[in-house]
Amino acid sequence: MRLGLNGSVAPQDRPAPHTLAPGRIGASGIVFFALAASAPFTVVTTTIPAAYARGVRVVPLAFAALGVVLVMFAAGYVAVARRAPNAGALYTIIARGLGRPIGVGAAWIALLSYNALQISLYGLVGTAAEPLLRSWLGVAVPWWTVAAVCWLIVALCGLLRVEIVAALLSLLVLGEVAVLAGFGAADLLDPAGGGITAGTLEPAPVSALDLPAIGLLLVVAALAFVGVETTAAYGEEARGPRRALSRSTYWAVGVTAVLYTGMAWAASVAAGPDRIAAESGARGSDLVFDQAAARLAPWAVTLGRVLLLTGLLAAMISLHHTIARYTFALGRERVLPARLGRTGRRTSAPRAGSLVQSVVAGLVLGACVYLGLGPDTRILHRLGVGGGLGVILLLLGASLGALLFLNRHPAGEGVWSRFVAPALATVAFGTLAYLAYANLPALLGVAAHDPLVRTVPAVFAAELVLGVLYAVVLRGAAPVAYAGLGLGGTAAVVTPRVPQPRDPGAHRPERING
């Protein structure tokens, strides 16, 4: 990149004007992207039974508490994101609040974390498809066959216009939410013992609480919400971005919190507060389906299993689009190769970023197949946990970044969104990050002395350090590109006016006396 005489980018060196198309998606479309990324059916069938199996009765309260934390986070998150919508989302907020070098490190953590999350779902989708395909075809289908089909669908969706993908996700997500609501209603209308007892509403006394288990439960609940923070990635393409970002973020948080809290409570009502732990431990991910089978027609259970499968596909598509937009934003700002900051001429989709993510996911899946690895080896599960932990670190950084940025540039923001909410969210996510580190062996399913326990935080630390070093090098090598970090690659460069020397021969006006 050549610089002009005043430090600006020379016109002939500016990239082609390929940008994300504004005004193509409304607030409802962004909500469906966020809800799809959080994979609600998967959370209800896996996270809730696993939490109850540990003997903790306050699972609904844990989800409700995390919903409150995310509402506080959303106040500062939206206040920063709507000022200048950017596909970089969390990276942009961290860069503006904590500085460009830390922002670049956070951007690399974001790419690593969201890729790990998305790739881990390919193992889950293979496992979820097994009972359906066995009952329909009468044969066992290898998990990687289903994963390959899903990979192809995700790759194709990544090249489509964003409003087309939003319409597809709206159908899939509405189906998930409707069936889950039906399952929950059936549980509440036919409770164990013939009535809803006070034990399903009252938590255990404080003296009976297992505090380490509560800490682990809060981390697991936080991981279940991962995805709702992706709304800002679509701000550049939103219709009325300031209003759309605010509405979509709060709606995504609210719907997810109510759904998780309600389904956790319904499961306890259906089994009974004294038996929910035993039944969750015995049935595992089949708990929700078994409870539905006892109360609903068989076709409803089959429909639920199908929607679990399509819900995983929707999550992969949504995360793929989030990753593609992060890649686009970083390419546009020269953190990644500039070619990644281009979009398709016809679709205005971040085509280069989409293709790169598809290639990365395909290579990882191909390596798993070649090495004979599968979902039963827990490799993909650990990828998902590691990716979720990375997002928690990003939420911590974004909360602190919003707190610092908004108090440096309040621009009319109230005390709640400028100080109180971001400060409380920072404390909450800092606590969750500590609890996650303390419970890392349990989350990963390994022994306390396993090398993986040290490897996961070391990888995040290395990503952060390398990102900071890269930003420092960029500051010296390309100061204009460095100045545009977190700003969409375009910085306002003000060139001071240089006073011109006087010409001794120039005419000077005569002084008129008296």
FIVOMI-863612 format. One record per residue (C-alpha): residue number from 0; x, y, z. Coordinates in nm, 4 decimals. Example, Ala and Ser with C-alpha at 12.3 -4.5 7.8 and 13.67 -1.06 7.14 Angstrom:
<nodes>
k;c1;c2;c3
0;1.2300;-0.4500;0.7800
1;1.3670;-0.1060;0.7140
</nodes>
This chain:
<nodes>
k;c1;c2;c3
0;0.0000;0.0000;0.0000
1;0.1451;0.3389;-0.1027
2;0.0767;0.6514;0.0969
3;0.0045;0.9931;-0.0424
4;0.2018;1.2998;0.0517
5;-0.0337;1.3814;0.3373
6;-0.0329;1.0284;0.4774
7;-0.3574;0.9155;0.3118
8;-0.4018;0.6118;0.0901
9;-0.3195;0.6840;-0.2704
10;-0.6341;0.6545;-0.4877
11;-0.4857;0.3997;-0.7278
12;-0.4016;0.1717;-0.4348
13;-0.7455;0.1670;-0.2772
14;-0.9163;-0.1768;-0.2838
15;-1.2087;-0.2400;-0.5124
16;-1.5349;-0.1146;-0.3615
17;-1.6694;-0.4548;-0.2597
18;-1.8539;-0.4090;0.0679
19;-2.1285;-0.5771;0.2648
20;-2.4616;-0.4585;0.1281
21;-2.6498;-0.2342;0.3730
22;-3.0219;-0.2666;0.4374
23;-3.0629;-0.6331;0.3463
24;-3.1604;-0.7796;0.6825
25;-3.3929;-0.6626;0.9567
26;-3.3829;-0.7071;1.3317
27;-3.5836;-1.0317;1.3132
28;-3.3338;-1.1836;1.0690
29;-3.0447;-1.0987;1.3009
30;-3.2329;-1.2582;1.5912
31;-3.2651;-1.5836;1.3984
32;-2.8935;-1.5821;1.3186
33;-2.8147;-1.5408;1.6898
34;-3.0672;-1.7994;1.8090
35;-2.9462;-2.0494;1.5516
36;-2.5856;-2.0046;1.6651
37;-2.6778;-2.0926;2.0239
38;-2.8317;-2.4272;1.9096
39;-3.1228;-2.4302;2.1601
40;-3.2380;-2.7882;2.0919
41;-2.8851;-2.9172;2.1519
42;-2.8558;-2.7245;2.4779
43;-3.1885;-2.8568;2.6042
44;-3.1075;-3.2196;2.5192
45;-2.7443;-3.2231;2.6382
46;-2.6614;-2.9415;2.8800
47;-2.9727;-2.9530;3.0967
48;-2.9643;-3.3315;3.1647
49;-2.5873;-3.3184;3.2281
50;-2.6362;-3.0374;3.4797
51;-2.9150;-3.2187;3.6643
52;-2.7129;-3.5423;3.6669
53;-2.4612;-3.3745;3.8966
54;-2.7298;-3.3466;4.1636
55;-2.7759;-2.9687;4.1425
56;-3.1390;-2.8588;4.1691
57;-3.0925;-2.4925;4.0802
58;-3.0433;-2.5416;3.7063
59;-3.3371;-2.3118;3.6072
60;-3.2040;-2.0391;3.8371
61;-2.8584;-2.0681;3.6809
62;-2.9997;-2.0053;3.3333
63;-3.2089;-1.7152;3.4620
64;-2.9023;-1.5639;3.6304
65;-2.6978;-1.5879;3.3109
66;-2.9826;-1.4214;3.1243
67;-2.9597;-1.1248;3.3631
68;-2.5813;-1.1087;3.3135
69;-2.6249;-1.1016;2.9365
70;-2.8850;-0.8244;2.9619
71;-2.6256;-0.6180;3.1493
72;-2.3652;-0.7056;2.8876
73;-2.6022;-0.6099;2.6078
74;-2.6404;-0.2548;2.7417
75;-2.2764;-0.1620;2.6830
76;-2.2364;-0.3925;2.3831
77;-2.5215;-0.2291;2.1938
78;-2.4194;0.1231;2.2984
79;-2.0788;0.0786;2.1321
80;-2.1819;-0.1379;1.8357
81;-2.4602;0.0874;1.7113
82;-2.2356;0.3949;1.6885
83;-2.0432;0.2487;1.3952
84;-2.1682;-0.0994;1.2960
85;-1.8809;-0.3275;1.2044
86;-1.8697;-0.6929;1.1000
87;-1.5842;-0.7390;1.3467
88;-1.8353;-0.7370;1.6367
89;-1.6544;-0.8208;1.9641
90;-1.3137;-0.7491;1.8117
91;-1.4230;-0.3962;1.7231
92;-1.5461;-0.3202;2.0751
93;-1.2285;-0.4553;2.2343
94;-1.0071;-0.2598;1.9927
95;-1.1883;0.0646;2.0673
96;-1.1945;0.0166;2.4424
97;-0.8707;-0.1658;2.5252
98;-0.6528;-0.0499;2.2372
99;-0.5697;-0.1741;1.8908
100;-0.2974;-0.4266;1.9885
101;-0.5219;-0.6103;2.2343
102;-0.8004;-0.5869;1.9793
103;-0.5931;-0.7743;1.7209
104;-0.5145;-1.0456;1.9770
105;-0.8865;-1.0697;2.0560
106;-0.9639;-1.0963;1.6839
107;-0.7385;-1.3990;1.6488
108;-0.8946;-1.5568;1.9587
109;-1.2372;-1.4956;1.8024
110;-1.1435;-1.6707;1.4795
111;-0.9962;-1.9667;1.6681
112;-1.2910;-1.9948;1.9078
113;-1.5733;-1.9686;1.6554
114;-1.4001;-2.2104;1.4193
115;-1.3582;-2.4599;1.7040
116;-1.7254;-2.4243;1.7952
117;-1.8460;-2.4665;1.4399
118;-1.6250;-2.7644;1.3609
119;-1.7217;-2.9412;1.6852
120;-2.0860;-2.9437;1.5735
121;-2.0029;-3.1755;1.2834
122;-1.9389;-3.4529;1.5342
123;-2.2630;-3.3810;1.7179
124;-2.4683;-3.3819;1.3998
125;-2.3326;-3.7251;1.3069
126;-2.4309;-3.8598;1.6484
127;-2.7762;-3.6986;1.6357
128;-2.8470;-3.8474;1.2926
129;-2.7560;-4.2039;1.3894
130;-3.0870;-4.3113;1.5569
131;-3.2943;-4.1527;1.2811
132;-3.1015;-4.3104;0.9953
133;-3.0914;-4.6464;1.1701
134;-3.4709;-4.6475;1.2099
135;-3.5343;-4.5237;0.8552
136;-3.2689;-4.7162;0.6634
137;-3.2057;-5.0079;0.8964
138;-2.8285;-4.9623;0.8682
139;-2.5640;-4.7728;1.0598
140;-2.4314;-4.4710;0.8710
141;-2.0827;-4.3416;0.9591
142;-2.0892;-4.0070;1.1368
143;-1.8592;-3.8491;0.8832
144;-2.1060;-3.9184;0.6002
145;-2.3674;-3.6968;0.7637
146;-2.0991;-3.4447;0.8542
147;-1.9825;-3.4277;0.4910
148;-2.3356;-3.3614;0.3655
149;-2.3797;-3.0866;0.6251
150;-2.0407;-2.9401;0.5329
151;-2.1501;-2.9111;0.1698
152;-2.4790;-2.7414;0.2650
153;-2.3001;-2.4976;0.4964
154;-2.0403;-2.4151;0.2300
155;-2.3122;-2.3401;-0.0269
156;-2.5136;-2.1269;0.2176
157;-2.2023;-1.9228;0.2874
158;-2.2088;-1.7941;-0.0702
159;-2.5741;-1.6834;-0.0706
160;-2.7207;-1.3409;-0.0023
161;-2.7639;-1.2828;0.3684
162;-3.1424;-1.2328;0.3490
163;-3.1861;-1.5739;0.1829
164;-2.9929;-1.7440;0.4606
165;-3.1886;-1.5484;0.7223
166;-3.5150;-1.6762;0.5742
167;-3.3878;-2.0356;0.5871
168;-3.2704;-1.9997;0.9470
169;-3.6011;-1.8440;1.0498
170;-3.7855;-2.1594;0.9413
171;-3.5409;-2.3898;1.1190
172;-3.5281;-2.1866;1.4413
173;-3.9038;-2.1339;1.4605
174;-3.9476;-2.5091;1.4253
175;-3.7009;-2.5710;1.7091
176;-3.8624;-2.3217;1.9436
177;-4.2169;-2.4396;1.8659
178;-4.1399;-2.8075;1.9311
179;-3.9426;-2.7297;2.2475
180;-4.2299;-2.5166;2.3730
181;-4.4668;-2.8060;2.2979
182;-4.2471;-3.0513;2.4880
183;-4.2265;-2.8141;2.7842
184;-4.6022;-2.7516;2.7883
185;-4.6702;-3.1261;2.7841
186;-4.4382;-3.1734;3.0829
187;-4.6086;-2.8988;3.2811
188;-4.9596;-3.0222;3.1985
189;-4.8755;-3.3768;3.3090
190;-4.6358;-3.3377;3.6038
191;-4.4924;-3.6258;3.8027
192;-4.7145;-3.7181;4.0963
193;-5.0141;-3.5426;3.9420
194;-4.9191;-3.1896;4.0475
195;-4.6417;-2.9318;4.0461
196;-4.4812;-2.9382;4.3878
197;-4.3038;-2.6562;4.5665
198;-3.9755;-2.8460;4.5303
199;-3.9603;-2.7604;4.1608
200;-3.9793;-2.3892;4.2403
201;-3.7772;-2.3627;4.5606
202;-3.4002;-2.4035;4.5442
203;-3.2190;-2.6152;4.7970
204;-3.1091;-2.4386;5.1175
205;-2.7715;-2.2659;5.1016
206;-2.6220;-2.5163;5.3452
207;-2.7080;-2.7997;5.1070
208;-2.5580;-2.6393;4.7978
209;-2.2439;-2.7894;4.6506
210;-2.0515;-2.4692;4.5735
211;-1.7982;-2.6295;4.3354
212;-2.0877;-2.7871;4.1452
213;-2.2650;-2.4505;4.1346
214;-1.9544;-2.2898;3.9864
215;-1.9341;-2.5572;3.7198
216;-2.3071;-2.5193;3.6504
217;-2.2717;-2.1443;3.5952
218;-1.9903;-2.2001;3.3453
219;-2.1929;-2.4638;3.1607
220;-2.4932;-2.2308;3.1544
221;-2.2737;-1.9521;3.0148
222;-2.1484;-2.1835;2.7396
223;-2.5111;-2.2577;2.6508
224;-2.5681;-1.8904;2.5673
225;-2.2718;-1.8651;2.3299
226;-2.4048;-1.7378;1.9996
227;-2.6381;-1.4619;2.1161
228;-2.3430;-1.2201;2.1074
229;-2.3086;-1.2535;1.7279
230;-2.5749;-0.9913;1.6488
231;-2.3257;-0.7063;1.5921
232;-2.1563;-0.9019;1.3112
233;-2.4578;-0.8193;1.0902
234;-2.4800;-0.4496;1.1781
235;-2.3372;-0.3310;0.8451
236;-2.6107;-0.5213;0.6578
237;-2.8999;-0.4217;0.8840
238;-3.1894;-0.1949;0.7969
239;-3.1683;0.0900;1.0450
240;-2.8634;-0.0585;1.2186
241;-2.8877;0.1425;1.5416
242;-3.2395;0.0217;1.6141
243;-3.1904;-0.3254;1.4644
244;-2.8836;-0.4031;1.6750
245;-3.0541;-0.2994;1.9965
246;-3.3743;-0.4921;1.9300
247;-3.2064;-0.8066;1.7981
248;-2.9593;-0.8340;2.0859
249;-3.2177;-0.7978;2.3608
250;-3.4627;-1.0274;2.1824
251;-3.1971;-1.2950;2.1324
252;-3.0942;-1.2815;2.4987
253;-3.4527;-1.2751;2.6239
254;-3.5844;-1.5608;2.4106
255;-3.2851;-1.7812;2.4885
256;-3.3008;-1.7159;2.8636
257;-3.6753;-1.7818;2.8836
258;-3.6473;-2.0970;2.6713
259;-3.3604;-2.2491;2.8693
260;-3.5075;-2.1573;3.2074
261;-3.8507;-2.2883;3.1149
262;-3.7253;-2.6153;2.9681
263;-3.5019;-2.6813;3.2699
264;-3.7968;-2.6266;3.5033
265;-4.0303;-2.8392;3.2868
266;-3.7844;-3.1299;3.2960
267;-3.7806;-3.1147;3.6762
268;-4.1609;-3.1025;3.6878
269;-4.1943;-3.4015;3.4540
270;-3.9538;-3.6188;3.6511
271;-4.0162;-3.4815;3.9983
272;-3.7611;-3.2801;4.1970
273;-3.6475;-3.5876;4.3878
274;-3.5935;-3.8023;4.0772
275;-3.4633;-3.5580;3.8189
276;-3.0980;-3.6229;3.9055
277;-3.1340;-4.0015;3.8799
278;-3.3321;-3.9889;3.5569
279;-3.0914;-3.7408;3.3992
280;-2.7963;-3.9604;3.4881
281;-2.9649;-4.2723;3.3500
282;-3.1117;-4.1282;3.0292
283;-2.8661;-3.8537;2.9407
284;-2.9506;-3.6769;2.6155
285;-3.2619;-3.8966;2.5728
286;-3.4252;-3.7462;2.8838
287;-3.6231;-3.4819;2.6955
288;-3.7345;-3.7287;2.4271
289;-3.8319;-3.9959;2.6816
290;-4.0394;-3.7460;2.8785
291;-4.2079;-3.6343;2.5563
292;-4.2716;-3.9966;2.4501
293;-4.4625;-4.0586;2.7746
294;-4.6958;-3.7665;2.7053
295;-4.7149;-3.7128;2.3282
296;-4.7690;-3.9123;2.0100
297;-4.4670;-4.0964;1.8628
298;-4.4571;-3.8660;1.5610
299;-4.3897;-3.5691;1.7912
300;-4.0798;-3.7386;1.9298
301;-3.9597;-3.8207;1.5789
302;-4.0183;-3.4602;1.4767
303;-3.8128;-3.3507;1.7762
304;-3.5206;-3.5710;1.6701
305;-3.5384;-3.4309;1.3180
306;-3.5374;-3.0747;1.4494
307;-3.2387;-3.1551;1.6712
308;-3.0571;-3.2488;1.3530
309;-3.1731;-2.9426;1.1566
310;-3.0983;-2.7226;1.4581
311;-2.7367;-2.8350;1.4532
312;-2.7244;-2.7598;1.0815
313;-2.8675;-2.4127;1.1480
314;-2.6032;-2.3518;1.4153
315;-2.3255;-2.4512;1.1757
316;-2.4619;-2.2188;0.9073
317;-2.4941;-1.9282;1.1491
318;-2.1466;-1.9715;1.2977
319;-2.0054;-2.0053;0.9466
320;-2.1504;-1.6673;0.8540
321;-2.0174;-1.5107;1.1743
322;-1.6673;-1.6425;1.1015
323;-1.6862;-1.5230;0.7410
324;-1.7728;-1.1712;0.8577
325;-1.4938;-1.1634;1.1146
326;-1.2552;-1.2762;0.8404
327;-1.3896;-1.0097;0.6049
328;-1.3490;-0.7366;0.8680
329;-0.9913;-0.8406;0.9468
330;-0.9004;-0.8614;0.5789
331;-1.0457;-0.5157;0.5176
332;-0.8327;-0.3799;0.8013
333;-0.5155;-0.5607;0.6827
334;-0.4940;-0.7822;0.9920
335;-0.5386;-1.0708;0.7468
336;-0.4542;-1.0681;0.3742
337;-0.6448;-0.7924;0.1965
338;-0.8072;-1.0370;-0.0458
339;-1.0163;-1.1674;0.2434
340;-1.1715;-0.8220;0.2751
341;-1.3595;-0.8574;-0.0540
342;-1.7206;-0.9596;-0.1113
343;-1.9008;-1.1217;-0.4033
344;-2.0053;-0.8775;-0.6737
345;-2.3576;-1.0177;-0.7062
346;-2.4342;-1.1320;-0.3522
347;-2.2215;-0.8861;-0.1488
348;-2.1520;-1.1834;0.0797
349;-1.8017;-1.2165;0.2311
350;-1.7166;-1.4815;-0.0240
351;-1.3429;-1.5102;0.0406
352;-1.3911;-1.5466;0.4161
353;-1.6634;-1.8050;0.3598
354;-1.4457;-2.0152;0.1305
355;-1.1545;-2.0048;0.3741
356;-1.3727;-2.1232;0.6616
357;-1.5136;-2.4046;0.4494
358;-1.1635;-2.5179;0.3589
359;-1.0483;-2.5091;0.7223
360;-1.3500;-2.7094;0.8425
361;-1.3104;-2.9577;0.5571
362;-0.9421;-3.0137;0.6352
363;-1.0121;-3.0746;1.0052
364;-1.2937;-3.3185;0.9278
365;-1.0789;-3.4935;0.6691
366;-0.7981;-3.5298;0.9222
367;-1.0405;-3.6803;1.1775
368;-1.1620;-3.9350;0.9220
369;-0.8095;-4.0187;0.8076
370;-0.6906;-4.0721;1.1675
371;-1.0001;-4.2723;1.2568
372;-1.1217;-4.0172;1.5075
373;-1.4879;-3.9666;1.5783
374;-1.7314;-3.8143;1.8283
375;-1.6667;-4.1015;2.0709
376;-1.3057;-3.9890;2.1133
377;-1.4280;-3.6566;2.2628
378;-1.1955;-3.4650;2.0331
379;-1.4771;-3.2647;1.8792
380;-1.6420;-3.2196;2.2200
381;-1.3238;-3.0656;2.3552
382;-1.3019;-2.8401;2.0546
383;-1.6496;-2.7117;2.1369
384;-1.5658;-2.6543;2.5032
385;-1.2439;-2.4758;2.4128
386;-1.4262;-2.2561;2.1622
387;-1.6922;-2.1671;2.4188
388;-1.4291;-2.0738;2.6755
389;-1.2661;-1.8477;2.4187
390;-1.5965;-1.6674;2.3646
391;-1.6324;-1.6148;2.7413
392;-1.2904;-1.4451;2.7388
393;-1.4071;-1.2289;2.4482
394;-1.7224;-1.1323;2.6388
395;-1.5048;-1.0325;2.9337
396;-1.2850;-0.8212;2.7076
397;-1.5840;-0.6636;2.5325
398;-1.7517;-0.5766;2.8656
399;-1.4358;-0.4046;2.9902
400;-1.3792;-0.2429;2.6502
401;-1.7336;-0.1034;2.6440
402;-1.6904;0.0303;2.9988
403;-1.3707;0.2176;2.9114
404;-1.4814;0.3394;2.5683
405;-1.8207;0.4683;2.6789
406;-1.6746;0.6582;2.9714
407;-1.4146;0.8203;2.7458
408;-1.6799;0.9025;2.4835
409;-2.0181;0.9100;2.6638
410;-2.2043;1.0877;2.3801
411;-2.5207;1.1152;2.5846
412;-2.5264;0.7581;2.7178
413;-2.6942;0.7179;3.0567
414;-2.5226;0.5943;3.3700
415;-2.6728;0.2473;3.3304
416;-2.5454;0.1719;2.9811
417;-2.2238;0.3695;3.0212
418;-2.1043;0.2526;3.3622
419;-2.3260;0.0333;3.5798
420;-2.4187;-0.2406;3.3315
421;-2.0716;-0.2793;3.1712
422;-1.9043;-0.2788;3.5137
423;-2.1352;-0.5497;3.6498
424;-2.0956;-0.7540;3.3297
425;-1.7162;-0.7261;3.3575
426;-1.7232;-0.8572;3.7133
427;-1.9633;-1.1377;3.6160
428;-1.7629;-1.2568;3.3161
429;-1.4391;-1.2240;3.5108
430;-1.5874;-1.4543;3.7742
431;-1.7064;-1.6968;3.5061
432;-1.3606;-1.7004;3.3461
433;-1.2064;-1.7855;3.6827
434;-1.4632;-2.0595;3.7465
435;-1.4031;-2.1989;3.3986
436;-1.0301;-2.2224;3.4629
437;-1.0903;-2.3828;3.8032
438;-1.3261;-2.6416;3.6503
439;-1.1348;-2.6955;3.3276
440;-1.0635;-3.0678;3.3874
441;-1.4333;-3.1389;3.4425
442;-1.5346;-2.9345;3.1380
443;-1.2847;-3.1125;2.9144
444;-1.3474;-3.4537;3.0690
445;-0.9825;-3.5153;3.1618
446;-0.7804;-3.5662;3.4797
447;-0.6494;-3.2630;3.6668
448;-0.2903;-3.3393;3.5675
449;-0.3682;-3.3905;3.1988
450;-0.1530;-3.1703;2.9693
451;-0.4691;-3.0466;2.7980
452;-0.5602;-2.8500;3.1111
453;-0.2529;-2.6316;3.0599
454;-0.2671;-2.6359;2.6809
455;-0.6056;-2.4645;2.6408
456;-0.5219;-2.1457;2.8366
457;-0.1723;-2.1457;2.6852
458;-0.3203;-2.1398;2.3352
459;-0.5394;-1.8388;2.4180
460;-0.2465;-1.6591;2.5790
461;-0.0277;-1.7275;2.2749
462;-0.2980;-1.5976;2.0394
463;-0.3266;-1.2775;2.2408
464;0.0492;-1.2190;2.2577
465;0.1016;-1.2888;1.8880
466;-0.1834;-1.0557;1.7989
467;-0.0363;-0.7768;2.0099
468;0.3071;-0.8252;1.8504
469;0.1543;-0.8207;1.5032
470;-0.0249;-0.4945;1.5811
471;0.2986;-0.3386;1.7057
472;0.4752;-0.4380;1.3842
473;0.1817;-0.3058;1.1790
474;0.2000;0.0270;1.3595
475;0.5557;0.0768;1.2414
476;0.5210;-0.0709;0.8925
477;0.1775;0.0659;0.7931
478;0.0649;0.3419;1.0302
479;-0.2428;0.4305;0.8252
480;-0.3638;0.0690;0.8272
481;-0.2930;0.0550;1.2013
482;-0.4965;0.3709;1.2569
483;-0.7925;0.2047;1.0839
484;-0.8044;-0.0991;1.3149
485;-1.1505;-0.1327;1.4640
486;-1.2823;0.1380;1.2309
487;-1.3538;-0.0649;0.9208
488;-1.0078;0.0035;0.7827
489;-1.0739;0.3738;0.7305
490;-0.9223;0.6198;0.9726
491;-0.9790;0.9930;0.9689
492;-0.6316;1.1339;0.9201
493;-0.6052;1.5045;0.9945
494;-0.2986;1.6612;0.8376
495;-0.1794;1.9734;1.0218
496;-0.1533;2.2835;0.8088
497;0.2078;2.3757;0.7431
498;0.2662;2.7519;0.7469
499;0.4060;2.8789;0.4171
500;0.7269;3.0914;0.4210
501;0.6820;3.4539;0.3370
502;0.8086;3.5909;0.0109
503;1.0325;3.8871;0.0885
504;0.9298;4.0490;-0.2357
505;0.5624;4.0140;-0.1738
506;0.3591;4.3309;-0.1476
507;0.2834;4.4336;0.2092
508;-0.0028;4.6689;0.2827
509;0.1026;5.0079;0.4035
510;0.0246;5.1020;0.7550
511;-0.2077;5.3945;0.7808
512;-0.1463;5.6182;1.0781
513;-0.3926;5.8271;1.2662
</nodes>
